[in-house]
Amino acid sequence: MEILEDRFCAPVTMHSMPVCTDSGGDIFDCIQRGDVEQCILFVQNDRSILRHKGWGGFSPLHYAALHGNRSLVDFFLGAGADPNLTCDAGQTAFHFACRQGNIFNMHKMMQYGADLRLVDSQGKTSMHHAVTGGSIVAVHYLWETGMFRFSDADMYKVTPLHLAASTGNIDMIRYLLKDQRWVVNAVDQQGATALHVAAERGGVELCWTLLQKTGCMVLHQKNYNGLTPLDLCKQGKTFRHQQLAKLLKRYINEPIHHKPRESNVLYYWTLFFPSLSGAAILLIAATFGDYGGLICGLLFPWLARSISTQYYRMTSYQRLANPIYLGTLLAGMIHSLVCFYGKMMPNILKRGAIFKFLFTLQELNPKDFAVFFALGHFLLANSSKWERQENVSYK
């Protein structure tokens, strides 16, 4: 298998695993299957097997950490496995545990002497691997040890913020931007900031979040090839790149210290869209009189389709939560209340005497009840007819 190497990831593919090795027997295969009992037998027969290495220089502890198998990690460490043993890429089992975001395995390895200061062949620390894995809990756990800084860079000058931008992890970006954990103008070996990295991959939400924190100053910063984030974005051909290019063009002419703010206009328009659209359809239907039912039959399906095709997030660059379904619920409640108090209640009040009369039926015997029920039904059925005749007579 070909091993790829770049400035953002280690040269060993994390998802490729051997079936067996020449010197290690089948213990690696047992680890992959999760066969804990068989692994225990291998170790009990020969403890030196814990120092054997398979493909890529992975030890049994490496594989157990890569799979996130807590039982095997606990057993291997108790049996004497070295948590600081490195693979061909210079990564320890602790690095793998950090990338997996497994706090239990990380804590257990630290108890057995894992050296947090070790870096891999690219100079990446455990913090880099945790950020690459995307676990905010693991990143915060490492930060609380006091041995890492969020500004630490590897041999390519790649910081954790660069890695978060390259993986597109917006939650990690927001975490790293809190409490001044970041360096605005930090550049990698190619002179690229985190905004350059995000713009190159078409990360609309990433760039928007970075601009809100850093301001428009970074839009004018060029990498060592003389390209701004907007230039890198224009090289992309996807819709995301086109949408991002419009956003960057909009703010590149703003003052360098200007920081974009959230706009809630689209959010509230989406929230009240069902209510306003439903009200407009009802008004149009009322205007057309006898054809109102046909109008409602045509427009309400269109409104339902417009609502049902919405995503859980809005398609704007802010990527706010979509309130369309909450707006649909509010529209139903508002229209129901208006219909009840505007149409039904006046008729109920006008015919209150009839209902009061009918309520006295509960005191009658069954034979009289049938007579009065028929009479009440006749009065209710003809009340609207009498009301129209009364209106005509007044005219």
C-alpha positions in Angstrom: 0.0 0.0 0.0 1.3 3.5 -0.9 1.9 5.7 2.0 1.0 9.4 1.5 2.7 12.2 3.3 1.7 15.9 3.5 1.9 18.7 5.9 -1.4 18.0 7.6 -1.3 14.3 8.3 1.1 11.6 9.3 2.7 9.4 6.6 0.9 6.3 7.8 -2.7 5.7 6.7 -4.7 5.3 9.9 -7.3 3.0 8.5 -5.1 0.3 7.0 -4.3 -2.7 9.2 -2.5 -5.9 8.7 -4.0 -9.3 9.0 -0.8 -10.9 10.4 2.9 -10.4 10.7 5.9 -12.6 10.3 7.1 -12.2 13.9 4.0 -11.4 15.8 1.8 -14.4 15.0 -1.9 -13.8 14.9 -2.3 -11.4 17.8 -2.8 -8.5 15.4 -5.6 -10.3 13.7 -7.2 -11.1 17.2 -7.0 -7.4 18.1 -8.8 -6.4 14.9 -11.6 -9.0 15.6 -11.8 -7.8 19.3 -11.0 -11.3 20.5 -9.9 -10.4 24.0 -9.5 -13.9 25.4 -7.3 -15.0 22.5 -5.1 -11.9 23.0 -4.7 -12.7 26.7 -3.6 -16.2 25.8 -0.9 -14.9 23.4 0.4 -12.5 26.0 0.4 -15.2 28.8 2.4 -17.5 26.6 4.9 -14.9 25.6 5.0 -11.4 27.0 7.7 -10.3 24.5 4.9 -10.3 21.9 3.9 -6.9 23.3 7.2 -5.5 21.8 6.6 -7.0 18.4 5.7 -4.7 15.5 3.5 -5.3 12.5 2.9 -3.3 9.4 4.0 0.3 9.8 5.7 -0.5 13.0 2.5 -0.8 15.0 2.7 -2.7 18.2 -0.3 -4.6 19.8 -0.9 -1.5 22.0 -1.0 0.7 18.9 -3.7 -1.5 17.4 -5.7 -1.6 20.6 -5.6 2.2 20.9 -6.5 2.6 17.2 -9.6 0.4 17.7 -10.4 2.1 21.0 -10.5 -1.2 22.8 -10.4 -0.3 26.5 -10.2 -3.9 27.7 -7.1 -4.7 25.6 -5.4 -1.3 26.3 -5.9 -1.9 30.0 -4.6 -5.5 29.8 -1.6 -4.7 27.6 -0.5 -1.9 29.9 -0.9 -4.0 32.9 1.1 -6.8 31.2 4.1 -4.4 30.6 3.4 -2.8 27.2 5.4 0.4 26.6 3.1 3.4 25.9 6.1 5.3 24.5 7.0 2.7 21.8 6.9 4.5 18.4 5.8 3.2 15.0 7.6 3.9 11.7 5.9 7.4 11.6 7.2 8.2 15.1 3.7 8.0 16.6 3.0 6.4 20.0 -0.1 4.6 21.1 -0.9 7.7 23.1 -1.0 9.6 19.9 -3.5 7.1 18.5 -5.7 7.4 21.6 -5.7 11.1 21.3 -6.8 10.9 17.7 -9.5 8.5 18.6 -10.6 10.9 21.4 -10.7 8.0 23.9 -10.3 9.7 27.3 -10.2 6.4 29.2 -7.3 5.1 27.1 -5.5 8.4 27.3 -5.8 8.6 31.1 -4.8 4.9 31.5 -1.6 5.4 29.4 -0.7 8.5 31.4 -0.9 6.4 34.5 1.5 3.9 33.0 4.1 6.6 32.1 3.1 7.9 28.7 5.4 10.8 27.8 3.2 13.7 26.6 6.2 15.6 25.2 6.9 13.1 22.5 6.2 14.2 18.9 6.0 12.2 15.7 8.2 12.3 12.7 6.4 15.4 11.5 6.8 17.2 14.8 3.1 16.8 15.6 2.2 16.7 19.3 -0.6 14.9 21.0 -2.6 18.1 20.8 -2.3 18.0 17.0 -3.5 14.4 16.8 -6.5 15.2 19.1 -7.5 18.2 16.9 -7.2 16.0 13.8 -9.5 13.4 15.4 -12.0 16.1 16.2 -12.7 15.4 19.8 -13.1 18.6 21.8 -13.2 16.7 25.0 -9.8 15.1 24.3 -8.3 18.5 23.3 -9.5 20.1 26.5 -8.2 17.2 28.5 -4.7 17.7 27.1 -4.9 21.5 27.6 -5.7 21.0 31.3 -2.5 19.1 31.7 -0.6 22.4 31.2 1.9 20.8 28.8 0.4 22.1 25.6 -0.2 25.4 23.9 -2.7 26.0 21.1 -0.1 27.9 19.2 2.3 24.9 19.0 3.4 24.2 15.5 4.8 21.1 13.8 7.8 21.0 11.5 5.7 22.4 8.7 4.6 25.3 11.1 1.0 23.9 11.1 -0.9 24.8 14.2 -4.0 23.1 15.6 -6.1 25.9 14.1 -4.7 25.0 10.7 -5.6 21.4 11.2 -9.1 22.2 12.3 -9.6 24.3 9.2 -8.2 21.5 7.0 -10.6 19.0 8.4 -13.6 21.3 8.3 -14.4 20.9 11.9 -16.4 24.0 12.7 -17.0 23.1 16.4 -13.2 22.7 16.9 -12.7 26.0 15.2 -15.1 27.7 17.6 -13.4 26.0 20.6 -9.9 27.1 19.5 -11.1 30.7 19.0 -12.3 31.1 22.5 -10.4 32.9 25.2 -7.6 34.1 23.0 -6.3 30.6 22.4 -5.3 31.4 18.8 -2.8 33.5 17.0 -4.4 35.6 14.2 -1.4 35.8 11.8 0.0 32.3 12.4 1.2 31.0 9.1 2.5 27.6 8.0 5.5 26.7 5.9 3.7 28.0 2.8 2.7 31.3 4.4 -0.9 30.3 4.7 -3.2 31.2 7.6 -6.1 29.1 8.8 -8.3 31.3 6.6 -6.2 30.4 3.5 -6.7 26.7 4.3 -10.5 27.1 4.8 -10.9 29.2 1.7 -9.0 26.7 -0.4 -11.3 23.9 0.6 -14.5 26.1 0.2 -15.4 26.1 3.8 -18.1 28.9 3.9 -19.0 28.4 7.5 -15.4 28.1 8.6 -14.4 31.4 6.8 -17.4 33.2 8.3 -16.5 32.1 11.8 -12.8 33.1 11.3 -13.7 36.5 9.9 -16.0 37.2 12.9 -13.1 36.6 15.3 -10.1 37.9 13.3 -11.7 40.8 11.3 -11.1 41.7 7.7 -7.4 42.1 8.1 -6.6 38.5 7.2 -8.4 38.9 3.9 -5.5 41.0 2.7 -2.7 38.7 3.9 -0.9 36.8 1.2 0.8 33.4 1.3 4.4 32.9 0.0 2.9 32.5 -3.5 1.3 35.9 -3.4 -2.3 34.6 -3.1 -4.9 35.9 -0.7 -7.8 33.7 0.6 -10.0 35.1 -2.1 -7.5 34.1 -4.8 -7.4 30.6 -3.4 -11.2 30.5 -3.3 -11.5 31.5 -6.9 -9.4 28.5 -8.0 -12.2 26.2 -6.8 -15.1 25.4 -9.2 -17.7 24.1 -6.8 -20.9 25.9 -5.6 -19.3 26.3 -2.2 -16.4 28.1 -3.6 -18.6 30.4 -5.6 -20.7 31.2 -2.6 -17.6 31.8 -0.5 -16.1 34.0 -3.2 -19.1 36.3 -3.0 -18.8 36.5 0.8 -15.1 37.3 0.6 -15.5 40.0 -2.1 -18.1 41.6 0.1 -15.8 42.1 3.1 -12.4 42.6 1.4 -13.3 46.2 0.8 -14.2 46.8 4.4 -11.8 48.4 6.9 -9.2 46.0 8.1 -10.4 46.1 11.7 -14.0 45.6 10.8 -15.5 42.4 12.2 -18.6 41.0 10.5 -21.7 40.5 12.7 -24.5 38.0 12.5 -27.6 39.1 10.6 -30.9 37.8 11.9 -33.1 39.2 9.1 -33.1 35.9 7.1 -33.7 33.9 10.3 -36.8 35.9 11.3 -38.1 35.9 7.7 -37.9 32.1 7.6 -39.5 31.9 11.1 -42.6 33.9 10.0 -42.7 32.7 6.4 -45.4 30.1 7.0 -47.6 32.5 9.0 -47.3 35.3 6.4 -47.7 33.0 3.4 -50.7 31.2 4.9 -52.3 34.6 5.7 -51.7 35.8 2.2 -53.2 32.7 0.7 -56.3 33.1 2.8 -56.7 36.8 1.9 -56.4 35.9 -1.8 -58.9 33.2 -1.5 -61.3 35.5 0.3 -60.9 38.0 -2.5 -61.9 35.5 -5.2 -65.1 34.6 -3.4 -66.5 31.3 -4.8 -63.2 30.5 -6.3 -61.4 30.7 -3.0 -61.4 27.0 -2.4 -59.7 26.4 -5.8 -57.1 29.0 -4.9 -56.4 27.3 -1.5 -56.2 24.0 -3.2 -53.4 25.3 -5.5 -51.4 27.5 -3.2 -51.4 25.5 0.0 -49.7 22.4 -1.6 -47.0 24.8 -2.9 -46.5 26.2 0.6 -46.3 22.7 2.1 -43.7 21.7 -0.5 -41.7 24.8 0.2 -41.6 23.9 3.9 -41.0 20.2 3.6 -37.9 20.6 1.3 -36.1 22.8 3.9 -32.9 21.4 5.6 -32.2 21.5 9.3 -29.7 24.4 8.7 -30.2 27.5 6.5 -28.3 27.6 3.2 -26.8 31.0 3.9 -23.1 31.4 4.9 -24.1 31.8 8.5 -25.5 28.2 8.6 -27.9 29.1 11.3 -30.5 26.6 12.6 -33.5 26.6 10.3 -36.6 27.8 12.2 -39.0 26.9 9.4 -40.7 24.0 11.2 -41.1 26.1 14.4 -42.6 28.8 12.2 -45.1 26.2 10.8 -46.1 25.3 14.3 -46.6 29.0 15.2 -48.6 29.6 12.0 -50.9 26.7 12.8 -51.5 28.1 16.3 -52.0 31.7 15.2 -54.4 30.8 12.3 -56.4 28.5 14.6 -56.8 31.2 17.2 -57.7 33.8 14.6 -60.3 31.5 13.1 -61.7 30.5 16.5 -62.0 34.0 17.9 -62.8 35.8 14.6 -65.3 33.3 13.1 -66.5 30.7 15.5 -66.9 32.7 18.7 -69.3 35.4 17.3 -71.6 32.6 16.0 -71.4 30.8 19.3 -72.3 34.0 21.1 -75.2 34.7 18.8 -76.6 31.2 19.2 -75.9 31.1 22.9 -79.6 30.9 23.8 -80.0 27.8 21.6 -77.1 26.1 23.3 -78.4 27.1 26.7 -81.7 25.7 25.8 -80.2 22.4 24.7 -78.2 22.1 27.9 -81.4 21.8 29.9 -82.1 18.5 28.1 -80.0 16.6 30.5 -82.8 17.0 33.1 -85.4 15.4 30.8 -86.5 11.8 30.6 -85.4 9.8 27.5 -88.7 10.2 25.7 -88.8 14.0 26.0 -85.1 14.2 25.2 -85.7 12.8 21.8 -88.3 15.4 21.0 -86.3 18.3 22.2 -83.1 17.0 20.5 -85.0 16.9 17.1 -86.2 20.5 17.8 -82.8 21.7 18.7 -81.3 20.1 15.6 -83.9 21.8 13.4 -83.1 25.2 15.0 -79.4 24.9 14.5 -79.8 23.7 10.9 -82.0 26.7 10.0 -80.3 29.4 12.1 -77.9 30.5 9.4 -80.8 30.6 6.9 -82.9 32.8 9.2 -79.9 35.1 9.8 -79.5 35.7 6.0 -83.2 36.5 5.7 -83.0 38.9 8.6 -80.1 40.7 6.9 -82.0 41.0 3.7 -85.0 42.4 5.4 -82.8 45.1 7.1 -81.5 46.1 3.7 
